[in-house]
Amino acid sequence: MGTANLSNSLAGSWFPNRVGNGKLANPTISKWFDTSAFVQPDPYTFGNSRRNILSGPNWRDVDASLGKTFSLSKLREAAGFGFRADVFDLFNHPNFGQPNASIGTSGAGIISNAYTSRNFQFTGRLRF
C-alpha cells in the first residue's frame, strides 16, 4: 500500500483488499496490472490480498562465447596465446524491472526501469 499503515500493528506490511483478478490480457509497461482490482482496506484491518499474486515481466537472456588458442612454439615450447570473445544479451532483448505495486499512488502498475543491454567483452591471454 502506498499510504500509511493504518492496521494499528507496529510491524509487518499492510496489504490491499483484492476486489478483482488484477491481471490484464495484454499488459504494457505503462499499465502492467489492473490497479482498480485493489482497494485500500478499512482502518484497523489487514487486507485480504497476499504476497506475490501478480507476476512481473519475463527475463530473456542469451549469452554466447567464442574462443581460440594459438601455439607460439617459436618463442618457447609451452608458449601460447588465447583469445576469447563474450557477448551478454546477444539479441539485445529489453528486460524490464518489476512494476510499482504501491496501490493508491499515481505510479501504481507502471514499470519505470529496464536493465542493461547487449555487452561485449574481449580477452587475450599469453602463456609462457
C-alpha positions in Angstrom: 0.0 0.0 0.0 1.2 3.5 -0.8 -0.4 5.0 2.2 0.5 4.9 5.9 -0.1 1.6 7.7 -3.5 2.0 9.5 -3.8 -1.6 10.6 -2.6 -0.5 14.1 0.1 -3.2 14.1 3.5 -2.0 14.8 5.2 -4.3 12.3 4.5 -6.0 9.0 3.0 -4.9 5.8 -0.4 -3.6 5.1 -1.9 -5.3 2.0 -4.8 -4.0 -0.1 -8.2 -5.7 -0.4 -8.5 -7.6 -3.7 -11.8 -7.0 -5.4 -10.9 -8.4 -8.8 -8.3 -10.5 -10.6 -5.8 -7.8 -11.4 -4.3 -9.5 -14.4 -4.6 -7.8 -17.8 -4.8 -9.7 -21.1 -2.2 -7.5 -22.8 -0.1 -5.7 -20.2 2.1 -2.8 -21.2 4.9 -1.1 -19.3 2.6 1.9 -18.7 -0.1 -0.5 -17.2 1.1 -3.9 -16.1 -1.8 -4.8 -13.9 -5.3 -3.6 -13.3 -5.0 -1.2 -10.3 -8.8 -0.9 -9.9 -8.8 -4.6 -8.7 -7.2 -3.4 -5.4 -8.6 -1.0 -2.8 -7.4 0.3 0.5 -8.6 -1.8 3.4 -10.6 -0.2 6.3 -8.6 1.2 9.2 -7.6 -1.4 11.9 -7.9 -4.3 9.4 -5.5 -6.2 7.2 -6.2 -6.5 3.5 -7.3 -9.9 2.0 -4.5 -9.8 -0.6 -1.4 -11.9 -0.2 2.2 -11.5 -1.4 3.3 -12.4 -4.9 -0.1 -12.7 -6.5 0.9 -11.0 -9.7 3.8 -11.8 -12.0 6.3 -9.3 -13.5 7.7 -9.3 -17.0 9.8 -12.3 -18.2 13.5 -12.3 -18.2 15.1 -13.3 -21.6 18.8 -13.5 -22.0 21.1 -15.3 -24.4 24.8 -15.3 -23.8 27.5 -16.6 -26.2 31.2 -17.1 -26.1 33.8 -17.9 -28.8 37.5 -18.7 -28.2 40.6 -19.7 -30.0 44.1 -20.8 -28.7 47.2 -20.4 -30.8 50.6 -22.1 -30.2 53.7 -19.9 -30.1 56.3 -22.7 -30.3 58.9 -20.4 -31.8 59.1 -18.5 -28.5 59.1 -21.4 -26.2 57.9 -25.0 -26.1 54.7 -24.4 -24.0 54.0 -20.8 -25.1 50.7 -19.9 -26.4 48.2 -17.1 -26.9 44.4 -17.4 -26.3 41.7 -15.1 -27.5 38.1 -15.1 -26.2 35.0 -13.0 -27.2 32.0 -13.0 -24.9 28.6 -11.4 -25.7 26.0 -10.9 -23.0 22.4 -10.5 -24.1 23.2 -11.4 -27.7 19.8 -10.5 -29.2 19.5 -7.2 -27.2 16.1 -8.1 -25.8 14.8 -5.5 -23.3 14.4 -6.8 -19.8 12.1 -4.6 -17.7 12.0 -4.3 -14.0 9.1 -5.0 -11.7 6.0 -2.8 -11.7 5.3 -0.3 -8.9 3.0 -2.2 -6.6 2.1 0.8 -4.3 -1.7 0.8 -4.5 -3.1 4.3 -4.0 -0.2 6.1 -5.6 0.0 7.7 -9.1 2.7 5.3 -10.3 0.9 2.0 -9.4 1.2 -0.6 -12.1 3.8 1.3 -14.1 7.2 -0.2 -14.9 9.8 2.6 -14.8 13.2 0.8 -15.2 15.0 -1.5 -17.5 18.2 -3.5 -17.2 21.4 -3.4 -19.1 21.5 -4.1 -22.8 24.0 -6.0 -25.0 27.5 -6.1 -23.7 30.8 -7.3 -25.4 33.9 -8.5 -23.6 37.2 -9.4 -25.3 40.0 -11.2 -23.5 43.6 -12.1 -24.5 45.8 -14.5 -22.6 49.5 -15.1 -23.1 51.0 -18.3 -21.7 54.8 -18.8 -21.3 
